[in-house]
Amino acid sequence: MQIKRFIATIAIFAVIGLNCELPGQILGSPGQVANQGLGGSPHTSNPDAAVFDPGNLEYDMQPFAPLDISDYDGDADYSGGFYATFDRTFLNVRRPRPFGDIATRNFFPRGNDWISGNLFTMGNMSPSGSGWDIKYLRTSGSFFNGPAGIGNPMWITTSIHKFELNRSFRQPLTKGGFIEPYFGVRYDYFQDKSIEDDDEFMIDLDDPTILGEGINRFTQSARNSIIGGGVGFRLHQSLGRWSWRSDTGINGGFNTQSWNRSDAQFFEGALLNQFISNAGRRTFTPSFESTCDVTYGISRDVSIRAGTFLSYMWTGVARANTVQADGNPNSFASGPLYSPQAITSQASIVAGFTVGMEWRR
């Protein structure tokens, strides 16, 4: 159901965007010949459709041709065209905060952990100054959580996925460079998964006189599925081979939270019994996101890049409760419950840096 809503939302924004025209767009560029056929010039009768002009789709297949910087005056990025970037991300994520009594929390380590992943961006900007872009981030990482020296620490995996589809409009600035306001739809997925194995001695059900090695496996999962939109702006500036870009946006979305817990007992490798319960709720989750990138052109079309990344969700994020099983209210060790208890209204900070490459048509 959530996937259907997400696809329908993207379709609605796409229809709206395709029918949006800024003043003067349909007139093309100065000096354009009237009634000129497609592919006959760098511009069509509608610059917004330039991406579909066969003349603009031609490519000489020389991405590593030398970069000419003899006439650079800061306006190099004004020309439109396709672009794509790939970045390797190294992000620092705040650990889920435990809940329980004061004594339990005081013995619990807090802090952040590093996770890594990939960030992909692809888009097109027409010569008239309007375009589309798509961004996808996928990252995850795992860490042990628990008091120092504990024999059976909890293993936690945090996964983050982000998808954006934006409509953007480029405007030159009087002191060089340009500003690029945008709006769009986005989908954010944020998940914590935990697992903890506690060794136990159990009685063989076939022969009660026999004691054997058993394991109590305690697992949890807290998921956030956020569908919404956002607005923001980008600033671009170039000087010779160097360019820097910043991107700042405010987002908000409808968050479907779900969480579950499981207690499973194994004896000599065989499952004896298992208890599973699930719960969920819906809420609104706002967020702020900002990036800043510096690129260095190594050829006409290819650049290397490095940057920073910051994402802050200031409320409405469900996280797993990472207190050990013997003190966790979701575990049978603390008494059976009919539904799991999750941390449903935490803030989340994700910050780090990126390195990658850019290809620009």
Helices and strands as residue ranges (DSSP letters): H 2-18, G 25-27, G 47-52, H 54-57, G 76-78, E 81-94, H 102-106, E 112-125, E 130-145, E 154-169, E 171-172, E 178-203, E 211-239, E 242-267, E 270-297, E 302-319, G 325-327, G 332-334, E 343-360
